[in-house]
Amino acid sequence: MKLKRTTFLLILISSLLIPVTKVKSQTSLDLNSSITTRHYWRGLMISEAVNYEGDLVLKSGKFKFGAWGGYAFDDTYSEFDFHLGYAISRHLTFEVWDLYASRDRASINDYQYFDFDRNTTNHLIDASIKYDFNDKLPLTVSWSTLIWGRDLDENNNQNFSSYFELNYRVRVNKTDVTFNLGTNVFANALYADHTNIVDIGLTASQEFKINEQVKIPVWAKVAINPDAEKANLIIGFNF
């Protein structure tokens, strides 16, 4: 009788531990950080100073939740964003970002993070959907729209500025290369006054080998904005 009871308890405990083990294996906490010569985003030069950028991301199953921060070394720019993502399928993902930057403020100390009045807030809510084809076609297509926040027209109506982007990945020898093409979709938007291509880019990345144990991922991006008639070379490394 005791043997049967012991066997039953072992089976019960094992059945309870199995799903816990599965949950733990599907959950991870990752920190990604980098230093870049400039902070460039969707054809816009957000900061011309050297920046530290970090992203703390919790992943569990199909969900991920993160906090991203960017800080200029000369104290002219800072940004703090929360973001939430969901993998609808193996190829399709949906993300929402709460973007909050000190850009366009009188001072970097003029923070007011908890100002959520649409007419005065410095927040931007960005919703995006991305479709990543398989390795046979290394192409990613994404659409992003600013659905709430300081993206307002002269009558304080929401602009719903939208950005459409294509990314194509190739590998050349030991270097990963990504070509991107970004377009401002609607007129009088955050990215441009009219529909036009605002970002043509090429990003090359590879590991810089210091020794057998230490390897640093280094990347360089050529970024051209035909609409603004500007071109930049941005270099960074991850650690």
N, C-alpha and C positions, 0 to 999 in steps of 0.2 A: 504493500500500500504506500509506504514511504517512497519507494523507488518510483512508482507511477506518479506520485505527487511531485517528486523532484524533477522527473522528466517533463511533466506538464509545465512546471515553473520555468525550466530552461527554455522550452519552446516558446512560452509566452514572452520571456525577456528578450529572446532572439528576435521575435516578430516585432517587438517594440523598437529594438535597436536598429534594425535594418532600414526603416524609413528615416530615422535620425541620421544615420550614416549617409544616406542618399542626399538629404538636405544639405548636410555639411559639405559634401563633395561638390554641390552645385553653387555654393556660396563662396565668394572671394572678395577680398579688400585689396585694391591696388592703388599705388601712388605713382603717377607719371609726372615727371618734372623736366624742365628744359630752360636753357638760357638762349635768347634770340637777340640779334642785333636790332630788330624792330618788331613791333606788333602790327601785323597786316591781316585784314579780315574782309573778305568779299569785295575786294577792289578798293577798300578804304584803308588809309594809313592811320591807324588808331594812335600809335605812339612812335615817335622817331628816335626814342632813346633805347638803350639796351634794356631788355626786360627779363625778369624771372617769371616763369609760368608753371603752375602746378595744378594737378587734377587728382583728387582723391575720389575713387569710384568703388561703390559697393555693388557687386553683382550677385543676383540670386535668381536662378532659373531664367526666365525670359525678361526679367526686370533688371534695370540698373539705375542707381541713384548716385549722383556725384556733386562735388563742390569744386569749382574751378576758380583759380585766382591768377591775376596778372599784375605785376608791379614794376614800374620803371625805376631804374637805378638812380635817376636824377629827380625823383619825387614829382614828376609832372603828370603821372597817370597811375591810376589803380583801378582794378576791376574785381568784382566778386560775383560769381554766378552759381546758382543751383541748377541742376538739370536732371531730368527723369526720362528714361528710355524704356521702350517695350519692343521685343522682337515678335512681330506678328507672325512671321514665318522665317525660314532659314535665309531668305533673301530680302524680306521686307521689314523695315524697322521704322518706328515712330518715336520722335523725341520732342520734349518741350524744355526750353531754357528760359530762366529768368535772368536776363542780362542787366547788370548794374555796374556802370563805370563812372569815374569822376570826370570823364571827357566832357568838354564844353561847360564845365563849372568854373566859377571865378577862382577857386582854389581847390587843391586836392583835399583840404580839410573840410570843404563844404560837402559833407557826406550825405546826411539826411536819408539813411537807408530805409527808414520806415515811413517815408512820405509816399503814400499810395494814391494821392489825388491825381487823376489822369492828366489834369492840366499843368501840374507842377512836378510830377514824379520824374525821376531819372531812370526808372525801370523800363525794360522792354521785354515783352513776352514773345518768344520766338518759337513757332511750331513748325516742325519739318518732318517730311517723310522721305525715306531713302530706299531705293531698290538696288541691290547688289547682284549682278549676274554672276554666274559661276566662273571657275578658273578658265574654262574654255573661252569665255568672253569676259576678260577682266575689266568690266565697265561698271561704273556706279552712276546712277541718275538720282538727283535729289531736288526737292522743291521746299523752300522755306518761306514762311510768311510771318511778319510781325503783327500779331493779332491784338496787342494791347500795349499801352504805354506812351512814351513821349514822341512816338512817330505820328505827329499830327500835322494837318494842313493849316492854312491861315485862318480857317473857320473853326479850328479845334475839332475837326472830324478825323477819325482814324484813317491813315493812309493805306494801311495794309500792304506796306512795301513788301515785295516778293522777289525772291532770288532763285534762279534755276541754274543748276550746275551739272556738268558732265565731268567725270574723272575716269581716265584710262591708264591702267598700270602695265608696265613692262619691266623686264629685267635685262640689263645690259652688263654682261660679265658678272661682277659681284655688286653691281649698283642697282638699287631699286629706283625706278623712274616713274613719276606720275605726271601726266598731262591733265590740265584742267581748263575748262571753259565756263565762265560764269556770266549770267545775263541778268540785267535789271528788267523785270517783266512789265511793270506799270510805270506810266509817266508820273513825274513829280513825286518820286519816292526817295527813300533814304540814300540809295546807291547812285541815283542819277535823276536828272529832270525828265528824261524820256527813255523809252525802251531802247536798250543798246547793250552790247557786250562791255562789261566793266572789269573783267579779269581774265586774262590769258596767262596761264602759268605752267611752269615746268619745275618739279621738285625732284632732286636727286638725293638719295640717302644711302649711306653705307657705314659699316663699322670701322672705326679707326683703332687699329691694334697697337696698344702700348706694350703689352707682353702677353703671354699665354693666358694669364688670369684676368687681365684688365682690357676690356674693349669698350669704346665709347661710340655710340651711334651719332654720326654727324650728318647734317643735311644742309642743302642750299636750295633756295627757291628764286627763280626768275619770275617776277610778277609785273605784268604789263596791263595797264588800264587804258584801252584805246579811247574811251569816252573822255577821260580826264587828261589824256595825252601825257601819262606818267609811266615811268618804268623804274623798277627797283630790284636789287639783289639783296636777299635776306639770308643770313647764315645762322645756324643754331646747332646746339648739341643736346642730347638727352642724357639723363643720368638717374 
